[in-house]
Amino acid sequence: MLLATRQLQIRFLHEKDVPALVALWTDPDVTRYMGGPRDEEMLRAGLAKDAQWTDEAPLGLLPVVEVVSGAVVGHCGLIPKDVDGRSETELIYVLARAVWGKGYATEAAQAVMEYAFEALVLARLVALIDPANGASARVAEKIGMQHAGDTVRPSGKVLRVYARDARRGDRALHRVER
């Protein structure tokens, strides 16, 4: 799958993407509201293994590539989650500090949401957001998600649940290639 927006491409993981994604997930500022930095060696090993995977699974996190520079600047995608006993699909968007404020999170999240509703025919998406993460909440709201309540995760952390049901006619299509 390749999703193309005006400034970004969202594509399958390549081995050359691993260093940028390791840097992303080990950055304390980037992961502050997501449980903190990940273990570098475990992350590197997991991503390297994922880069070898050849099947095109519809769910998972994918590298976000800046078109102008060709650099991997984020990770975005869909993850199955249990939220208060209900099976949900979570839309996740994580961007490198260097590109914060450029609108990339909104652009990537919008493209993945459209893919989820149109190509995968999912009925609903959620985003689980730390109440202190105002930037992430604004992204969710910009793509039409609404605060649907709060949930307590297995860790005991309270997160806000933003949700959007599939609707037709209110989105511009992005190119989806296989």
ChimeraX commands (.cxc) that place a marker at each C-alpha (Angstrom):
marker #1 position 0.00,0.00,0.00 radius 0.5
marker #1 position 1.14,3.48,-0.74 radius 0.5
marker #1 position -0.84,6.51,0.33 radius 0.5
marker #1 position 0.22,9.74,-1.25 radius 0.5
marker #1 position -0.73,13.19,-0.01 radius 0.5
marker #1 position 0.50,16.59,-1.06 radius 0.5
marker #1 position 3.58,16.42,1.17 radius 0.5
marker #1 position 3.82,12.80,2.32 radius 0.5
marker #1 position 3.95,9.17,1.33 radius 0.5
marker #1 position 2.87,6.40,3.68 radius 0.5
marker #1 position 4.33,3.11,2.55 radius 0.5
marker #1 position 5.51,-0.29,3.65 radius 0.5
marker #1 position 8.56,-0.59,5.85 radius 0.5
marker #1 position 12.00,-1.03,4.30 radius 0.5
marker #1 position 15.13,-2.05,6.19 radius 0.5
marker #1 position 16.66,1.38,5.49 radius 0.5
marker #1 position 13.78,2.96,7.51 radius 0.5
marker #1 position 14.79,1.27,10.76 radius 0.5
marker #1 position 17.29,3.89,12.03 radius 0.5
marker #1 position 14.83,6.77,11.58 radius 0.5
marker #1 position 12.02,4.86,13.28 radius 0.5
marker #1 position 14.31,3.84,16.15 radius 0.5
marker #1 position 15.25,7.51,16.60 radius 0.5
marker #1 position 11.54,8.43,16.57 radius 0.5
marker #1 position 10.45,5.86,19.16 radius 0.5
marker #1 position 13.41,6.49,21.49 radius 0.5
marker #1 position 12.93,10.27,21.57 radius 0.5
marker #1 position 11.59,11.24,25.03 radius 0.5
marker #1 position 9.73,14.28,23.65 radius 0.5
marker #1 position 8.02,12.31,20.89 radius 0.5
marker #1 position 6.96,9.46,23.21 radius 0.5
marker #1 position 6.16,11.59,26.28 radius 0.5
marker #1 position 2.41,10.91,26.05 radius 0.5
marker #1 position 2.80,7.36,24.75 radius 0.5
marker #1 position 4.50,5.60,27.64 radius 0.5
marker #1 position 7.97,7.03,27.09 radius 0.5
marker #1 position 10.92,5.95,24.97 radius 0.5
marker #1 position 11.06,2.36,23.79 radius 0.5
marker #1 position 14.00,0.02,24.36 radius 0.5
marker #1 position 16.35,0.68,21.44 radius 0.5
marker #1 position 17.62,-2.87,20.90 radius 0.5
marker #1 position 14.16,-4.48,21.13 radius 0.5
marker #1 position 12.75,-1.85,18.82 radius 0.5
marker #1 position 15.58,-2.24,16.29 radius 0.5
marker #1 position 15.16,-6.04,16.27 radius 0.5
marker #1 position 11.36,-5.81,15.91 radius 0.5
marker #1 position 11.49,-3.29,13.09 radius 0.5
marker #1 position 14.21,-5.23,11.25 radius 0.5
marker #1 position 12.02,-8.34,11.47 radius 0.5
marker #1 position 8.95,-6.39,10.28 radius 0.5
marker #1 position 10.96,-5.07,7.30 radius 0.5
marker #1 position 11.39,-8.66,6.12 radius 0.5
marker #1 position 7.64,-9.27,6.11 radius 0.5
marker #1 position 6.34,-9.41,2.55 radius 0.5
marker #1 position 2.58,-9.83,3.05 radius 0.5
marker #1 position 0.60,-6.63,2.78 radius 0.5
marker #1 position -1.38,-6.70,6.02 radius 0.5
marker #1 position -3.96,-3.89,6.16 radius 0.5
marker #1 position -3.31,-3.08,9.84 radius 0.5
marker #1 position -0.08,-1.91,11.39 radius 0.5
marker #1 position 2.15,1.13,11.55 radius 0.5
marker #1 position 3.78,2.38,8.36 radius 0.5
marker #1 position 6.62,4.84,7.74 radius 0.5
marker #1 position 5.62,8.38,6.90 radius 0.5
marker #1 position 8.01,9.83,4.30 radius 0.5
marker #1 position 8.39,13.53,3.51 radius 0.5
marker #1 position 8.15,13.85,-0.28 radius 0.5
marker #1 position 10.54,16.81,-0.61 radius 0.5
marker #1 position 13.42,15.27,1.36 radius 0.5
marker #1 position 12.66,11.55,1.09 radius 0.5
marker #1 position 13.23,11.30,4.86 radius 0.5
marker #1 position 11.19,9.08,7.16 radius 0.5
marker #1 position 9.53,11.59,9.48 radius 0.5
marker #1 position 6.93,9.49,11.25 radius 0.5
marker #1 position 4.96,6.34,11.83 radius 0.5
marker #1 position 1.22,6.17,11.19 radius 0.5
marker #1 position -1.36,3.45,10.82 radius 0.5
marker #1 position -4.10,1.30,12.25 radius 0.5
marker #1 position -3.87,-1.03,15.26 radius 0.5
marker #1 position -6.61,-3.31,16.63 radius 0.5
marker #1 position -7.40,-2.45,20.25 radius 0.5
marker #1 position -9.78,-3.55,22.97 radius 0.5
marker #1 position -11.36,-0.44,24.49 radius 0.5
marker #1 position -13.65,-1.14,27.42 radius 0.5
marker #1 position -14.54,-4.59,26.10 radius 0.5
marker #1 position -15.21,-3.38,22.56 radius 0.5
marker #1 position -13.04,-4.29,19.58 radius 0.5
marker #1 position -11.87,-1.06,17.99 radius 0.5
marker #1 position -9.35,0.05,15.39 radius 0.5
marker #1 position -7.04,2.78,16.63 radius 0.5
marker #1 position -5.60,5.39,14.31 radius 0.5
marker #1 position -2.06,6.21,15.46 radius 0.5
marker #1 position 0.12,9.09,14.25 radius 0.5
marker #1 position 3.61,9.76,15.56 radius 0.5
marker #1 position 5.83,12.44,13.99 radius 0.5
marker #1 position 9.45,13.44,14.56 radius 0.5
marker #1 position 10.08,16.67,16.48 radius 0.5
marker #1 position 11.82,18.17,13.44 radius 0.5
marker #1 position 8.51,18.27,11.53 radius 0.5
marker #1 position 6.13,19.31,14.30 radius 0.5
marker #1 position 3.99,22.27,13.28 radius 0.5
marker #1 position 4.02,21.51,9.54 radius 0.5
marker #1 position 0.59,19.86,9.48 radius 0.5
marker #1 position 2.07,16.44,8.69 radius 0.5
marker #1 position 0.26,14.64,11.52 radius 0.5
marker #1 position -3.10,15.87,10.25 radius 0.5
marker #1 position -2.21,15.06,6.65 radius 0.5
marker #1 position -1.03,11.53,7.48 radius 0.5
marker #1 position -3.93,10.81,9.83 radius 0.5
marker #1 position -6.46,12.03,7.25 radius 0.5
marker #1 position -4.96,9.81,4.54 radius 0.5
marker #1 position -4.93,6.72,6.75 radius 0.5
marker #1 position -8.47,7.41,7.94 radius 0.5
marker #1 position -9.71,7.67,4.35 radius 0.5
marker #1 position -7.94,4.42,3.50 radius 0.5
marker #1 position -9.54,2.74,6.53 radius 0.5
marker #1 position -13.04,3.86,5.59 radius 0.5
marker #1 position -12.84,3.51,1.82 radius 0.5
marker #1 position -10.46,0.63,1.07 radius 0.5
marker #1 position -10.83,-1.42,4.25 radius 0.5
marker #1 position -14.50,-0.47,4.72 radius 0.5
marker #1 position -14.07,-0.04,8.47 radius 0.5
marker #1 position -17.11,1.43,10.20 radius 0.5
marker #1 position -15.31,3.35,12.96 radius 0.5
marker #1 position -11.91,4.54,14.09 radius 0.5
marker #1 position -10.72,5.70,17.49 radius 0.5
marker #1 position -7.68,7.57,18.76 radius 0.5
marker #1 position -6.63,7.08,22.39 radius 0.5
marker #1 position -5.07,10.33,23.55 radius 0.5
marker #1 position -3.43,11.40,26.80 radius 0.5
marker #1 position -5.49,14.32,28.20 radius 0.5
marker #1 position -2.28,16.40,28.42 radius 0.5
marker #1 position -1.53,15.95,24.70 radius 0.5
marker #1 position -3.40,18.90,23.25 radius 0.5
marker #1 position -1.58,18.71,19.90 radius 0.5
marker #1 position -2.75,15.15,19.28 radius 0.5
marker #1 position -6.31,16.03,20.30 radius 0.5
marker #1 position -6.29,18.92,17.80 radius 0.5
marker #1 position -5.19,16.54,15.02 radius 0.5
marker #1 position -8.05,14.16,15.89 radius 0.5
marker #1 position -10.54,17.02,15.84 radius 0.5
marker #1 position -9.22,18.39,12.53 radius 0.5
marker #1 position -9.92,15.04,10.85 radius 0.5
marker #1 position -13.46,14.94,12.21 radius 0.5
marker #1 position -13.03,12.84,15.34 radius 0.5
marker #1 position -14.96,13.81,18.44 radius 0.5
marker #1 position -14.27,13.20,22.11 radius 0.5
marker #1 position -16.45,10.18,22.87 radius 0.5
marker #1 position -15.45,9.64,26.51 radius 0.5
marker #1 position -12.55,8.41,28.56 radius 0.5
marker #1 position -11.11,4.96,29.14 radius 0.5
marker #1 position -8.83,3.44,31.73 radius 0.5
marker #1 position -6.11,1.37,30.05 radius 0.5
marker #1 position -4.67,-1.82,31.60 radius 0.5
marker #1 position -1.75,0.26,32.91 radius 0.5
marker #1 position -4.24,2.34,34.92 radius 0.5
marker #1 position -3.69,5.42,32.75 radius 0.5
marker #1 position -6.79,7.39,31.78 radius 0.5
marker #1 position -6.94,8.28,28.08 radius 0.5
marker #1 position -9.46,10.24,26.07 radius 0.5
marker #1 position -11.25,8.32,23.35 radius 0.5
marker #1 position -11.76,10.27,20.14 radius 0.5
marker #1 position -13.93,8.51,17.57 radius 0.5
marker #1 position -15.28,8.91,14.08 radius 0.5
marker #1 position -17.73,6.76,12.20 radius 0.5
marker #1 position -17.36,6.27,8.46 radius 0.5
marker #1 position -19.24,8.80,6.38 radius 0.5
marker #1 position -19.30,9.35,2.66 radius 0.5
marker #1 position -18.96,12.53,0.66 radius 0.5
marker #1 position -16.92,14.69,3.05 radius 0.5
marker #1 position -13.38,13.64,2.16 radius 0.5
marker #1 position -11.05,14.25,-0.75 radius 0.5
marker #1 position -9.55,11.01,-1.95 radius 0.5
marker #1 position -5.84,10.30,-1.77 radius 0.5
marker #1 position -4.19,7.97,-4.24 radius 0.5
marker #1 position -4.00,4.42,-2.95 radius 0.5
marker #1 position -1.62,2.08,-4.76 radius 0.5
marker #1 position -0.80,-1.56,-4.20 radius 0.5
marker link #1:1,2 radius 0.2
marker link #1:2,3 radius 0.2
marker link #1:3,4 radius 0.2
marker link #1:4,5 radius 0.2
marker link #1:5,6 radius 0.2
marker link #1:6,7 radius 0.2
marker link #1:7,8 radius 0.2
marker link #1:8,9 radius 0.2
marker link #1:9,10 radius 0.2
marker link #1:10,11 radius 0.2
marker link #1:11,12 radius 0.2
marker link #1:12,13 radius 0.2
marker link #1:13,14 radius 0.2
marker link #1:14,15 radius 0.2
marker link #1:15,16 radius 0.2
marker link #1:16,17 radius 0.2
marker link #1:17,18 radius 0.2
marker link #1:18,19 radius 0.2
marker link #1:19,20 radius 0.2
marker link #1:20,21 radius 0.2
marker link #1:21,22 radius 0.2
marker link #1:22,23 radius 0.2
marker link #1:23,24 radius 0.2
marker link #1:24,25 radius 0.2
marker link #1:25,26 radius 0.2
marker link #1:26,27 radius 0.2
marker link #1:27,28 radius 0.2
marker link #1:28,29 radius 0.2
marker link #1:29,30 radius 0.2
marker link #1:30,31 radius 0.2
marker link #1:31,32 radius 0.2
marker link #1:32,33 radius 0.2
marker link #1:33,34 radius 0.2
marker link #1:34,35 radius 0.2
marker link #1:35,36 radius 0.2
marker link #1:36,37 radius 0.2
marker link #1:37,38 radius 0.2
marker link #1:38,39 radius 0.2
marker link #1:39,40 radius 0.2
marker link #1:40,41 radius 0.2
marker link #1:41,42 radius 0.2
marker link #1:42,43 radius 0.2
marker link #1:43,44 radius 0.2
marker link #1:44,45 radius 0.2
marker link #1:45,46 radius 0.2
marker link #1:46,47 radius 0.2
marker link #1:47,48 radius 0.2
marker link #1:48,49 radius 0.2
marker link #1:49,50 radius 0.2
marker link #1:50,51 radius 0.2
marker link #1:51,52 radius 0.2
marker link #1:52,53 radius 0.2
marker link #1:53,54 radius 0.2
marker link #1:54,55 radius 0.2
marker link #1:55,56 radius 0.2
marker link #1:56,57 radius 0.2
marker link #1:57,58 radius 0.2
marker link #1:58,59 radius 0.2
marker link #1:59,60 radius 0.2
marker link #1:60,61 radius 0.2
marker link #1:61,62 radius 0.2
marker link #1:62,63 radius 0.2
marker link #1:63,64 radius 0.2
marker link #1:64,65 radius 0.2
marker link #1:65,66 radius 0.2
marker link #1:66,67 radius 0.2
marker link #1:67,68 radius 0.2
marker link #1:68,69 radius 0.2
marker link #1:69,70 radius 0.2
marker link #1:70,71 radius 0.2
marker link #1:71,72 radius 0.2
marker link #1:72,73 radius 0.2
marker link #1:73,74 radius 0.2
marker link #1:74,75 radius 0.2
marker link #1:75,76 radius 0.2
marker link #1:76,77 radius 0.2
marker link #1:77,78 radius 0.2
marker link #1:78,79 radius 0.2
marker link #1:79,80 radius 0.2
marker link #1:80,81 radius 0.2
marker link #1:81,82 radius 0.2
marker link #1:82,83 radius 0.2
marker link #1:83,84 radius 0.2
marker link #1:84,85 radius 0.2
marker link #1:85,86 radius 0.2
marker link #1:86,87 radius 0.2
marker link #1:87,88 radius 0.2
marker link #1:88,89 radius 0.2
marker link #1:89,90 radius 0.2
marker link #1:90,91 radius 0.2
marker link #1:91,92 radius 0.2
marker link #1:92,93 radius 0.2
marker link #1:93,94 radius 0.2
marker link #1:94,95 radius 0.2
marker link #1:95,96 radius 0.2
marker link #1:96,97 radius 0.2
marker link #1:97,98 radius 0.2
marker link #1:98,99 radius 0.2
marker link #1:99,100 radius 0.2
marker link #1:100,101 radius 0.2
marker link #1:101,102 radius 0.2
marker link #1:102,103 radius 0.2
marker link #1:103,104 radius 0.2
marker link #1:104,105 radius 0.2
marker link #1:105,106 radius 0.2
marker link #1:106,107 radius 0.2
marker link #1:107,108 radius 0.2
marker link #1:108,109 radius 0.2
marker link #1:109,110 radius 0.2
marker link #1:110,111 radius 0.2
marker link #1:111,112 radius 0.2
marker link #1:112,113 radius 0.2
marker link #1:113,114 radius 0.2
marker link #1:114,115 radius 0.2
marker link #1:115,116 radius 0.2
marker link #1:116,117 radius 0.2
marker link #1:117,118 radius 0.2
marker link #1:118,119 radius 0.2
marker link #1:119,120 radius 0.2
marker link #1:120,121 radius 0.2
marker link #1:121,122 radius 0.2
marker link #1:122,123 radius 0.2
marker link #1:123,124 radius 0.2
marker link #1:124,125 radius 0.2
marker link #1:125,126 radius 0.2
marker link #1:126,127 radius 0.2
marker link #1:127,128 radius 0.2
marker link #1:128,129 radius 0.2
marker link #1:129,130 radius 0.2
marker link #1:130,131 radius 0.2
marker link #1:131,132 radius 0.2
marker link #1:132,133 radius 0.2
marker link #1:133,134 radius 0.2
marker link #1:134,135 radius 0.2
marker link #1:135,136 radius 0.2
marker link #1:136,137 radius 0.2
marker link #1:137,138 radius 0.2
marker link #1:138,139 radius 0.2
marker link #1:139,140 radius 0.2
marker link #1:140,141 radius 0.2
marker link #1:141,142 radius 0.2
marker link #1:142,143 radius 0.2
marker link #1:143,144 radius 0.2
marker link #1:144,145 radius 0.2
marker link #1:145,146 radius 0.2
marker link #1:146,147 radius 0.2
marker link #1:147,148 radius 0.2
marker link #1:148,149 radius 0.2
marker link #1:149,150 radius 0.2
marker link #1:150,151 radius 0.2
marker link #1:151,152 radius 0.2
marker link #1:152,153 radius 0.2
marker link #1:153,154 radius 0.2
marker link #1:154,155 radius 0.2
marker link #1:155,156 radius 0.2
marker link #1:156,157 radius 0.2
marker link #1:157,158 radius 0.2
marker link #1:158,159 radius 0.2
marker link #1:159,160 radius 0.2
marker link #1:160,161 radius 0.2
marker link #1:161,162 radius 0.2
marker link #1:162,163 radius 0.2
marker link #1:163,164 radius 0.2
marker link #1:164,165 radius 0.2
marker link #1:165,166 radius 0.2
marker link #1:166,167 radius 0.2
marker link #1:167,168 radius 0.2
marker link #1:168,169 radius 0.2
marker link #1:169,170 radius 0.2
marker link #1:170,171 radius 0.2
marker link #1:171,172 radius 0.2
marker link #1:172,173 radius 0.2
marker link #1:173,174 radius 0.2
marker link #1:174,175 radius 0.2
marker link #1:175,176 radius 0.2
marker link #1:176,177 radius 0.2
marker link #1:177,178 radius 0.2
view
